[in-house]
Amino acid sequence: MTRIVLGLVVVLLLAACTSDGGSDLDGSGDGPDARTVKAEMDAEAEAVLPDLVGRLGGQFNGMQATFLERGGFGIWDYTASGSLVKPSGTMTESLAAVEGVLEEHGYAVETDDAQRRVTGTKGNVTVIAQASLLTAEKKGSGLNVRIGVSGIQDGDDFAESAPAEDYLAFVQ
């Protein structure tokens, strides 16, 4: 009985070690490296942000994309967060506009009305726009915007030294 249990434990451990555990970003067994992810996300931000701000109006504030390591384990996220102050429509209109822009750019879009959030996913890149105040419906209510790629496992050298990318330059 002990041999059977030990054998089962060994098989389970081997399966866990060889499994990608869902962290593979492109399905090939090797996720993209940090340099590739940065180039992809920067290109998406350069394409989407001007259309987003153009459609919504308002002022876009503070968005720099940087690599962040998760607890020193060699897994990186590349993210940028900013805010859109005083968009021209109500919150419902603004979120609908975000949804439209993301769909035009080929994103798969999900809306969460309870959280007043729109999430778009395209390849490795995720864009999230959420009401800065969940109770605000009035015209000009702000939006928080986040663009990111999570779970990059190949990129310690590049990610540690890559300078921040200023995404505000894309909308000015």
Salt bridges, closest charged atoms under 4 A:
ASP42 OD2 - LYS38 NZ 2.59
GLU44 OE2 - LYS122 NZ 3.25
ASP51 OD2 - HIS105 NE2 2.58
ASP77 OD1 - ARG70 NH2 2.92
GLU104 OE1 - ARG55 NH2 2.78
ASP112 OD2 - ARG117 NH2 3.20
GLU137 OE1 - ARG116 NH2 2.34
GLU165 OE1 - LYS38 NZ 2.87
